[in-house]
Amino acid sequence: MKKVILLVLTLGLGISLQAQQSSNPYEGMLSFGSGQFFQNGKRLKMAEVIQLTKVNEEANNLARKARTNQIMSGVMAYPGSFAIGWGLGGALAGAPIEWGWVGAGAGLIGAGILFQVAYSKNAQLVTEVYNANMPYASNYRPLQLAFGVQRNGLGLSLNF
């Protein structure tokens, strides 16, 4: 009878040890992908990123520079698209193609692409600088040792 009680207590202790949960080491980190900022799975607007990075002056300056590059990209690309459409639009009506407009539009779109590349580089730097100063920004994941009921019965597992 003593062995059965000891076995039940051991299994009960093992199950309670597995119930502990660790905090997410990536919580609060800023990430950049597909031209957008994310934090904890939520998409952030550029104004929110600038507000968030106010705690780090270098990251805030980079965020402001990235916002300027993003705005300039739009300022160049939209009129460039219009100019190409204007130059080629006459051909649809039977008029000759106005290559001056097409060339100017291509130049504006090229400049917009350069500003977009600068935006992406600065945005990536924002995330690196912001996350480098956070205490939880490490890629370190702690080892978890669990004793208790596993898939195949009583056992010990090491999770990493």
Protein Blocks (a to p, Z undefined) as FASTA:
>chain_A
ZZmmmmmmmmmmmmmmmmpccddfkgoiacdeehiaceehiacdfklmmmmmmmpmklmm
mmmmmmmmmmmmmmmmmmmmmmmmmmmmmmmnopacdfklmmmmmmmmmmmmmmmmmmmm
mmmmmmmmmmmmpcklpfbdcddddedddfkoccddddZZ
